[in-house]
């Protein structure tokens, strides 16, 4: 299928979630440039993000963090992973405050939050398709919702990151995003448009998706134990305190399309993307696990 992200392909896109260690969200008014790192308050953070504890932090912009006081601007959110969920820390938007926060373990709370990419100057579909999804979630979801700059994978736009689960979804629209929200609110897995859990390597993401499908909210987290080209072994932790080992036989499948809408506009050729595919999943006995 040779389409830009304005069209929704039928194939699964599990295994495409971007893998990041942390996110730093800074308030920056729109319109955004294609690359945000030289703009406004973000310029001051460039030295910090080049090394040390912040080198693996993904930088995002948002026009406004609505729930924080207007009289104390600008704000920042630092999002880090701790024991199976994202913790969101609210900070003053200055490098010293962020650097101090990064010296310690993740803090803050597991705030229910959606991040929706609306970075239209980066990719047309993120703006034209992402913004209606952002508005629909903002107006209808019990979760807080922010529009943000480039999350990754704009060929799967509109892209939504659900926190504290750290799960990515793509090819959303104003109807499917509400189904997503209602399903997650019920504690059930939502697989249409699921890209994967962004705290896991791409090859492990289809395994987590299958376990989430089977066990729903009883699944607390998945940890990779062994990864090879054709086999993945994971440990699954459950909310009742139990831990179980699973071994997956892996293959691949291919998607063809444009990397972004600009490639289609400029007459560039489509590309083929190879994604991991779960072939078989087997639970291991304690003997097999060792």
Secondary structure as UniProt FT lines:
FT   TURN            5..6
FT   TURN            14..15
FT   STRAND          22..27
FT   TURN            37..38
FT   HELIX           40..45
FT   TURN            46..47
FT   HELIX           48..50
FT   HELIX           52..54
FT   TURN            55..56
FT   STRAND          57..62
FT   TURN            66..67
FT   TURN            70..71
FT   STRAND          75..82
FT   TURN            83..84
FT   STRAND          85..92
FT   HELIX           95..103
FT   STRAND          113..117
FT   TURN            120..122
FT   HELIX           124..128
FT   HELIX           130..140
FT   STRAND          144..148
FT   HELIX           154..156
FT   STRAND          160..163
FT   TURN            164..166
FT   STRAND          167..169
FT   TURN            174..175
FT   HELIX           176..185
FT   TURN            186..187
FT   TURN            192..193
FT   STRAND          194..197
FT   TURN            198..199
FT   HELIX           202..215
FT   HELIX           216..218
FT   STRAND          219..227
FT   STRAND          231..238
FT   TURN            239..240
FT   STRAND          243..257
FT   HELIX           261..265
FT   TURN            266..267
FT   STRAND          271..283
FT   HELIX           286..289
//
